[in-house]
């Protein structure tokens, strides 16, 4: 057998490393460029009025996006209240009870499909499920669509984190005659709390920039969000509408809203990252 040249292997290794570094640098450059544009263009739109006033009519400068900010927060809170408990329960079932049963494998398959499903499909599904029968767009429909998008992320993360908890902890608690549900909540959940928090934060970041589902469900509104059974203002659809408009003031506000969402997602990602590192310690 003819021995391979050591110099050739070193050359190929260095070539692959150089290509990988160049591609990584290209992606970092593009990300930095996007962040620079968002910060420079959106920073000029952020002022006191932006956070406290309603939007002005087309062509009239001034006003703000306070209604869209509040509407976004309201729908996000409702989506979290719906999606997180269901996702946690599903993850607990897959990790602690279902494990490799047929039903558990079917649930995993559905989660994987949902994670790869385009958000606009989820929006159309909720539109047919809630908007069409009630004949109105609503904040409830928007929150349900966002909750469905959160479900697979929370479920998958919960299962993976709980599987990392050593079985010796479960066995020790069960040996003390603790019921299974108390072992799961008091021992397993406590051991993986940082990882569970990471999954929840990542799910929130996942829905923060979604536009398509809300176009089909919550739509938008220029008024304060007072009732959830009617169209509710939100930042993502506002960005879509304002960025497509011919008005300079609206376009600038779209950049400001983009900066607000980008900053929120970045902060959630950093918090999730630090929580995951803390969990590994």
N, C-alpha and C positions, 0 to 999 in steps of 0.2 A: 504494500500500500504506500503510495507516494505521499510523504508528509506535506502538509499545507504550509505555505510561506508565512512566517510570523509577521513580516513586514506588510503583507497583503491584508492580513486580519486587522492589524493596527490601523491601516489606511481606511478600510471599510468602516471600522468602529468610529474613527474620527469623522469620516464623511457623514455617517448617519447622525452622530451627535451634532455636527454643524448644521445639518438640515433641520433637525428637531429644534435647535436653538433659534434658527432663523424663522421657522414657522411660529414658534412661541413668541418671538419678538414682534412678528407681524401682527399677531392677535393682540398683544399688549398695546402696540401702537394704535390699532383701530379702536380698542377700548378707551385708551387715553384720549384719542381724538373725539370720540363720541362724548365722553364726559366733559371735555374742554368746551365743546360746542354747547352742550346743555347748560353748563354752569355760566358761560359767558352770555348766552342769549337769554337764559331764564332768570339769572340773577337780577337783571334790570327790571323784571316785572314784579318781583317780590317787594311789597310794601305793606303798610298797615291796611290799606283799603283792600288789597288782594285777599286778606284773611278775614275781613269783617263785612264786606259789602256784597250785594247781589250784582250779577252781570248787567251791563248797560245794553240798551237796544243796539242793533247793528248800525255801525257808522258813528256812534257816539263814544268818545274815549272816556276812560275812567271806570269806576266800579271794580268788582272783584269776583272771586269764585268761592265765597264763603259757603254758599248753598251746596256746591259740588263737593267741597271738602267734608262738610257735615254728612251729606248723603252717602259719600263713599265710606266714611267711618261707621255709619249706622248699618249699612249693608254688610260691611266686613264683620262687625260684631255679631250680627244675626247669623251670618254664614259660619263663623267660628262656633257659635252656640249650637248649630246644627251639625256641622261636619266633624268637629273635634271629638265630641263624646262617641259618636258612631264609629269614627275611625279608630279611636282607642279601644273600644269594645271589640271591634273586628280584629285588630292586631293582637289583643289579649287572647281571643279565641284561637287564632291561628298558631300562636306561640305556645300557649299553655294547655289548651284542651283539644283543638282539632288536629294539630300537628300534621300528620301525613294521611289523614282520612280523605275519602273521595270528595266530601263536601268542602273540606278545607282547601284541597287542590283546586276545586271549582272556584272558590272565593279568590284564591291567588290569581287564577287565570283572568277573572273578571277585573281584578285590580290592575293587572298588567295591561289589559285592553284599555281600561279607563285612562291609565297614565299616558298611553300613546294616542288617545282620541283627541282630535283637534277641538279646541274650545268652542269653535263655532257650531260644531255638531251638538255639544252639550247645550248651547244656547237654543238651537232649533228644537231639541228634545223638550226642554223646559217651556219653550214657547208653545209647543203643541199640548203640553201637559197642563199648564197653568194659565197662559195668556189667552189662548183660543177659547177655552170653556168659559172664562170670566169676561171675555171681550174687553180686556183692558191690560195695559202694561202696569207693572207694579214693582215696588221695592222688594216685596216678598219673593216674587219670581226671580229677581236678580240675586237675592241672597241664596235661594235654593240652587241656582246655577253655580254660584261660587262655591257653595258647600259641596256639590258633587265633584267639582274640580279639586277640592281639598281632600276628599275622602281617600283616594288611593295613596296619596303622599303620606298622610297620617297613618294609615293602616300598614303600609309597607315599612315605614320607619319604626313604628311601634313593634312590629314583629321582629325586625332585625335587632333592635336594641334589647328586647327582652330575651332573645336567644343568646345574647352575650353575657347575660347574668349567669354565674356559675350554678350548676345544679346542686352543689353542696349547700348553698343558702336555702334552697327550697326544701331539701331533705332534712336539714337541721330544724327548720320551722315546723315541718310536718311531724318530725319525731317528737316535738313538744305538744302534739295533739292539737295544733292550730288548724282550723278549717282551711280548705283550699282557697276560698275567696279572700280570707284574711292574709294568707301567705302571699297571694298575688298583689293585693293592695298595700300591705304593710311592709313586705320584704322586697319582693321583686320590683315593684314600682319605685320604691325608695332607692334601690340600687341603680336603677336606670333613669332616674328623674331628669338628669341633664340631657341625656340622649332623647328622651321623650319631648322635652322642651325644644330641642333642636328640630325635631320633626314638625312640631306645631309651627315654629317660626318659619321654617322653609315652606310649609304649606301656605302660610299667610303671604309670604313673599311671592309665592306662585300665583296667587290671585290678585296681587296688587296692581298689576299692569294689564289685566284682561279687559278687552274692549268688546270683542265679538259677542260673548254671552249677554252682556248688558244691553247691546243694541237690540237684541231679540226679546229682552225681558223687562228691564227697568227703563229702557229708552233714555230720556233726559228731561229736564225741566228747568226753566229760568227762575223758579220760585223756591222759597224755603221748603225743605222737606218736612211737612207736618203729618201727612198720612202715608202709611206704607202700602195701602191698596191702590195707589195711583203712581204715575211716573215719578221717579226720584232722580234728582241731579246727581251726577257722579263725575269724577275727574277724567276718567279714560274716554268716555264718550264726548265730554266737553273738549278734550284735546283733539279728538277726531274732527269734530265740527269746526272748531276754531282754526285748526291748521289748514283746513280746506277752504276757509273763507277768504275773500279778497281784502279784508280789513286788517291794517297793520297792527292796530291795538289788540284785536282778537288773536292774531298770530303770536304776538308777544306774550299774551296771557297763556297761550298754549305751551310756549316754551317754559313759562313759570310753573305751570302744572306738571310738565314733564320733569323739571328739576325737583319738584316736591316728591313725585313718585319715585324717581331715581334715588334720591337721598333716603327715602323710607326703605326701599328694597335693599340698598347698600347697608344701612344700619341693621336691619333684620338679619342679613347674611352674616355680618360681622359678629353679631350677638350669638347667632347659631353656631358659628365657627368656634368662638371662644367657649361656648357651652359644651361643644363636642370634645374639644381639647381637655376641658376640665373633667368630663366624663371618663376619658381614657386614663387620666391620672388615678 
